[in-house]
Amino acid sequence: MKRRFYRLSVILDHWFTQSLLALALVTTLLLPDLWVIGNPSNDADSILNAVLLFFFVVFSWEIVITCVFCQTLSVCTHRQPPPITRT
């Protein structure tokens, strides 16, 4: 079980995953302001709501995975370093 969560923590710490989360963060921070500046019709507001809801779910899952699973099993923050071999 710990092995599975260790692999999950490696995936979460990967540069690609972190880049996607950073892009999602920038999108959620800037999209509402750009939406107001662009002034689309009121019918298009459902698109904005759907995009923001999607990113909310992504962030929620990332928090749940990081906090609940990794911290409970102490595999994310307490990784074992590779063994040192002395010759």
C-alpha positions as CSV (number, residue, x, y, z in Angstrom):
1,M,0.0,0.0,0.0
2,K,2.8,2.4,0.9
3,R,4.5,1.6,-2.5
4,R,1.3,2.8,-4.3
5,F,1.2,6.1,-2.5
6,Y,4.9,6.6,-2.9
7,R,4.5,6.3,-6.7
8,L,1.6,8.7,-6.4
9,S,3.7,11.2,-4.6
10,V,6.4,10.9,-7.2
11,I,3.8,11.6,-9.9
12,L,2.6,14.7,-8.0
13,D,6.2,16.0,-7.6
14,H,7.0,15.5,-11.2
15,W,7.9,18.6,-13.2
16,F,5.1,18.0,-15.7
17,T,2.4,17.7,-13.1
18,Q,3.6,20.8,-11.3
19,S,3.7,22.7,-14.6
20,L,0.1,21.7,-15.3
21,L,-1.0,22.8,-11.8
22,A,0.9,26.1,-12.3
23,L,-0.9,26.7,-15.6
24,A,-4.2,25.9,-14.0
25,L,-3.4,28.3,-11.2
26,V,-2.6,31.1,-13.6
27,T,-5.7,30.3,-15.6
28,T,-8.0,30.5,-12.6
29,L,-6.4,33.7,-11.4
30,L,-6.5,35.6,-14.7
31,L,-9.4,34.1,-16.7
32,P,-12.2,36.0,-14.8
33,D,-10.4,39.3,-15.3
34,L,-9.8,38.6,-18.9
35,W,-13.4,37.5,-19.2
36,V,-14.6,40.9,-17.9
37,I,-12.2,42.8,-20.2
38,G,-13.3,40.7,-23.2
39,N,-17.0,41.4,-22.4
40,P,-18.6,38.3,-24.0
41,S,-22.3,37.9,-24.0
42,N,-24.1,36.7,-20.9
43,D,-24.9,33.4,-22.6
44,A,-21.1,32.6,-22.6
45,D,-20.8,32.8,-18.8
46,S,-21.6,29.1,-18.5
47,I,-18.3,28.4,-20.3
48,L,-16.4,30.4,-17.7
49,N,-18.2,28.6,-14.9
50,A,-17.4,25.2,-16.4
51,V,-13.7,26.0,-16.8
52,L,-13.4,27.4,-13.3
53,L,-15.4,24.4,-11.9
54,F,-13.1,22.0,-13.7
55,F,-10.0,23.6,-12.2
56,F,-11.6,23.7,-8.8
57,V,-12.1,19.9,-9.0
58,V,-8.5,19.5,-10.1
59,F,-7.2,21.5,-7.2
60,S,-9.5,19.7,-4.7
61,W,-8.2,16.3,-5.9
62,E,-4.6,17.5,-5.6
63,I,-5.1,18.7,-2.1
64,V,-6.9,15.5,-1.1
65,I,-4.2,13.3,-2.5
66,T,-1.4,15.3,-1.0
67,C,-2.8,15.9,2.4
68,V,-4.8,12.8,3.2
69,F,-3.0,10.0,1.6
70,C,0.6,11.2,1.6
71,Q,0.7,12.7,5.0
72,T,-1.2,9.9,6.6
73,L,1.3,7.4,5.4
74,S,4.3,9.7,5.7
75,V,5.6,8.8,2.3
76,C,5.6,12.1,0.6
77,T,7.6,14.3,3.0
78,H,9.8,11.5,4.5
79,R,11.4,9.9,1.5
80,Q,14.3,7.7,2.2
81,P,17.5,8.8,0.5
82,P,19.4,6.3,-1.5
83,P,21.8,4.3,0.6
84,I,25.4,5.5,0.7
85,T,27.9,2.9,-0.2
86,R,31.4,3.2,1.2
87,T,34.3,1.6,-0.3
